Amino acid sequence: MPLSPADLTPDLVRFRHDMHQHPEIGLDLPRTQERVLKALDGLGYEITLGTDTTSVTAVLRGGGQGPVRGPAPDAVKPVVLLRADMDALPVQERSGVAYTSRVDGAMHACGHDLHTAMLTGAATLLADRREHLAGDVVLMFQPGEEGLDGASVMIREGVLDAAGRRADAAFGMHVFSAIAPHGQFVTKPGIMMSASDGLVVTVLGAGGHGSAPHMAKDPVPVITEIVTALQVMVTRQFDMFDPVVLSVGVLQAGSKRNIIPESARFEATIRTFSEESREKMRLAAPRLVTNIAAAHGLDVDVDYQGEYPVSITDITETELAEGVISGLFNAERLTRLATPISGSEDFSRVMAAVPGTFIGLSAVAPGEDHTATAFNHSPYATFDDAVLTDGAALYAELAASRLASLSASRPAFAAN
């Protein structure tokens, strides 16, 4: 009798709670890697571990023959990739859940613990139906999504070709603690999420006594002027229909109220939705910062950090995924976004190399007002365990159904 996704629910909840209690940050997640390997043990996957990061790549060889007569050679068997990110955030948890983080200053505030649990569940479901899979499945368990570009590391180490040939399609999923009602899946063909870049600015002044600012070079009013001017620049130099979102998350200066500090610094995140605006911002922001500082007679250090490109989903893969969601659940649980999300994802790197799509899933608790709940990255964000089974089932069905359609679209192979 085939394994039911519901059969996995207790194991998925235990896995997720354990991972939530022991969050790891960055590219080095040894405990998380160990837990994933334990979940995959005995399922028949070919495992490859990362060298520059604690990633896990797992390949399942499907036994189905599709349209071929006789065993299909590897060269004609399709490949589908499924991805889950595994890293946590440097956030002190305040959610109040019973399984709260045991690691000071670290929290799974973006739901990556759910992603990992769901993909391990899909691994079990796919292994159970291995003989019916019309191709191979690559599971991409990725560290370092939160600003460290772990996807690029895994791509460099060969995850897209782990089955021996380039994946034909790729699917990623992300849970939300707000935005949509419980259990709702969200998709968007084309531009789904913004590009992300970083801007780090240090204004270099000369310290002095707070009573005599004319005898110092005060960086504080200069840096505040820069922060305000950047916001004005966005509204005056960029088309409102090709938006730019600039948010300053760090602002630092001084140690005591009667001391003019030597320097002041800020860190900002910049989100754009086209390569044209991204490139324009890369030139405009440093120019504005440098010129304002110069107008006050101060020097400035500007570090513009390129991060993740725009997340562009493949229209065909998105429509196919929407069909799977509607068939597996019901059409009422599917929402197509009218506008992109201003968050960013390094799964964009995968979708730039392989046709794929990215699916959102609301983990807002049933009955909660999704417009009022704490959003991802908040220390108060909570994610409902009830979506784990649906996520695992969707991952597995996306792989199985896409392999079947890819295999059916290829010419029959006659074995010798």
HELIX and SHEET records of a PDB file:
HELIX    1   1 PRO A    5  LEU A    8  5                                   4    
HELIX    2   2 THR A    9  GLN A   21  1                                  13    
HELIX    3   3 PRO A   30  LEU A   40  1                                  11    
HELIX    4   4 ASP A   74  VAL A   76  5                                   3    
HELIX    5   5 HIS A  112  ASP A  128  1                                  17    
HELIX    6   6 ARG A  130  HIS A  132  5                                   3    
HELIX    7   7 GLY A  150  ARG A  156  1                                   7    
HELIX    8   8 VAL A  159  ASP A  161  5                                   3    
HELIX    9   9 PRO A  213  MET A  215  5                                   3    
HELIX   10  10 PRO A  219  GLN A  237  1                                  19    
HELIX   11  11 GLU A  275  ALA A  295  1                                  21    
HELIX   12  12 ILE A  315  LEU A  328  1                                  14    
HELIX   13  13 ALA A  331  ARG A  333  5                                   3    
HELIX   14  14 PHE A  347  ALA A  353  1                                   7    
HELIX   15  15 ASP A  385  VAL A  387  5                                   3    
HELIX   16  16 LEU A  388  ALA A  408  1                                  21    
SHEET    1   A 8 GLU A  46  LEU A  49  0                                        
SHEET    2   A 8 VAL A  56  ARG A  61 -1                                        
SHEET    3   A 8 ASP A 136  GLN A 142 -1                                        
SHEET    4   A 8 VAL A  79  ASP A  85  1                                        
SHEET    5   A 8 ALA A 169  PHE A 176  1                                        
SHEET    6   A 8 GLY A 356  SER A 362  1                                        
SHEET    7   A 8 PHE A 185  THR A 187 -1                                        
SHEET    8   A 8 LEU A 334  ARG A 336  1                                        
SHEET    1   B 2 GLY A 190  MET A 193  0                                        
SHEET    2   B 2 SER A 311  THR A 313 -1                                        
SHEET    1   C 4 VAL A 244  ALA A 253  0                                        
SHEET    2   C 4 SER A 263  THR A 272 -1                                        
SHEET    3   C 4 ALA A 195  LEU A 204 -1                                        
SHEET    4   C 4 ASP A 299  TYR A 308 -1                                        
SHEET    1   D 2 GLY A 208  HIS A 209  0                                        
SHEET    2   D 2 ILE A 259  ILE A 260 -1                                        
END                                                                             
